[in-house]
Amino acid sequence: MIGKRVSELVHIFAFVSYVFVSCITPGPNNIMCMNNGARFGVKKSLPFCAGVSTGFSLILIASILCNLFLYSYIPKVVEVMTVVGAAYILYLAWVIWRDKPKAVKKSKLALNTRAFHTAVILQFVNPKGLLFGLTLISNFVFPYDQSIKAFLLVLAFNWIGVLLCCFCWVLFGSVFRSFFDKYRKMLNGVMALLLIYCAASLFL
């Protein structure tokens, strides 16, 4: 009985650690959050954070519903999404490097980098996000509990965890907003390069 309890605690710790490390480490989502925090402040960046959390939750729901099917065809899914995801991340890098707020406001077709829907779309073209959802469900949930209660707890925990991690990056960007304003072009270049690296790393 004690051994089973210890095993469950170890599993829970591994689950929490995997979610935290996956969500807090630098990536397209967090770089965009930091950029939004520096440009628009905390309040105006919250829709993007909520979009990231919602996008991740939708991926988890799809992973739960289609776990066996997707697991069988994961190589094909990743192959296609790697190309699409890399192209989209490079587009985000271009938007940040360009950084022309007035032009963005005038163009209805321009990408709103702090919009809810932009964040949701980003999750579905990010192969690492798809792999995160599939890995989390197939390795940390399905082997231990396939009840609706377990799925709801995982979804709730993931949504809150992702939101908090995104908020940390937004806060970081907002706190150093004056510094970002002073060295905007240089920092935009650095963040654009980081996104380019994220796109390149998908093929490594």
Protein Blocks (a to p, Z undefined) as FASTA:
>chain_A
ZZmmmmmmmmmmmmmmmmmmmmmpgcfklmmmmmmmmmnojmlmmmmmmmmmmmmmmmmm
mmmmmmmmmmmmmmmmmmmmmmmmmmmmmmmmmmmmnopmklmmmpmkbccfkbfklmmm
mmmmmmklmmmmmmmmmmmmmmmoccfklmmmmmmmmmmmmmmmmmmmmmmmmmmmmmmm
mmmmmmmmmmmmmmmmmmmmmmZZ
